[in-house]
Amino acid sequence: GKGEYRHFMLKEIYEQPQVIGDTLNALFNPAERTITLPALPFALETVERVTIVACGTSYYAGLVARYWLESVARVPVDIDVASEFRYRAPPLQKGGLALFISQSGETADTLAALRHCKAQGLWCVAVVNVPESTMAREAHAVLPTLAGPEIGVASTKAFTTQLVVMAALCLALARARHAIDRATEARLSRGLAEVPARAAEVLKYDDALHALAQEVAEARDVLYLGRGTSHAVALEGALKLKEISYIHAEGYPAGEMKHGPIALIDETVPVIVIAPHDGLFDKTAGNVQEVIARGGRIILLSDAEGIAHVGAGVAHAVTLPVVDPFVAPILYAIPVQLLAYHVAVIKGTDVDQPRNLAKSVTVE
Ligand code: F6R
C-alpha cells in the first residue's frame, strides 16, 4: 500500500535513498570501492562500442549513461529510442554490446530492438527492474535495478536505480579498458557510494520545491534547460511534468536555446534550469542571463556556489547540497520529480494514473 503517503508516486520518490542503496550494494564493495558486475558472457575489455536502446524515462537514463560511458570509459556510444532504432537499419557490429534499459522489461519496441540485436550477433544486456520479465529472459545477461515494484505510472525510483546501474557499469568498463587512473576511479567510486545518503539529503528540499509549485502550476508552458548530464535531467523533468500535470513542457540543451526556443520566452514561461556547479556551469549561466534579458523567469536548481555565481535576476533558486558532478544527474532527478508531483497535486490530476498512459507499453 501507500502507507503514510498520499500517492504511490510520492512514496516511490521517498524510497529512493533505500532502493538506490540496495541497487548499489549488489554491485559495489564499499571497503575496496570496486564494482562487481553479475557474470557476463563476454569480456568487458573487448567492448569497443555500446548501443543503448530504450523508451521514455528509461531512454533518458541512457542519455546520461552516454555521457558517462564516453567521458569516463572512453567508449563510443550510439543511442536511440526503440521505436526509431528498430526501423533505422543501423549497421551493427557482430560481437558489439547492446544495452536495453526498461523498468518493466516488456516495452514492445525495446523488446523488438533486443530481438533484432540478438539476431545480428550482438551481446544483449538488459537493465530491468522486473526480474522475470521477457527482456530479462531473452537477454544474454541482466543487470538488475532493485527498485522494487513501481506502481505510479510516472517512473521515479526506476530511473535513479537505472542510473546507478549504468554508473557502475561505466566504472567497470573504464577499469577494464584502462580508461581511468586509480585516483579518478577512487573519486568517482566515492561519489557513487555517497549517493544514498545524498539522496536522503535532497529529499529535505521537498518543502522548498513545494513552495515553487504554485507558480509552475499557473503556467501554460514550461522550459527545462541543462547541459551535459543535466540536459538529460532537463528532458526527464519536462516529461515528468507533462505526463502528470498535463502542462506543456520541453527539455532543451541550454546551448540550443538561441537556435529557436528562446522565441518562446516571456514572463509567463517558467524556465527551470538544472545546473550543479560543474565544468559546464559558466556556459549554462550565460544562457540563464540570455533568458533573463528577455524577461524570462528562471527557477534555478543548483548548489551554493552555482547560485553565488549565476548573477542577478534569477526569480527563484533552490540551493541543493554540493555533490560530485559525476553523480549529480542521479541526485538532481529527485527535485524535478518532486516539483512535477506537487504541480500535479495542485492541478488535481490523477497523479498515479495519468490519462492516456499505461504503466507497461506492450504494443508498438
Ligand atoms: C515516464 C514513463 C515512460 C516509461 C517508458 C518505458 O515516466 O514511465 O516514459 O519510462 O514507457 O518503459 P519501460 O522502462 O518499462 O521500458
Residues whose N, C-alpha, C, O or C-beta is under 5 A from the ligand:
A	BS01	F6R	C55 G56 T57 S58 I101 S102 Q103 S104 G105 T107 V153 A154 S155 K359 V361
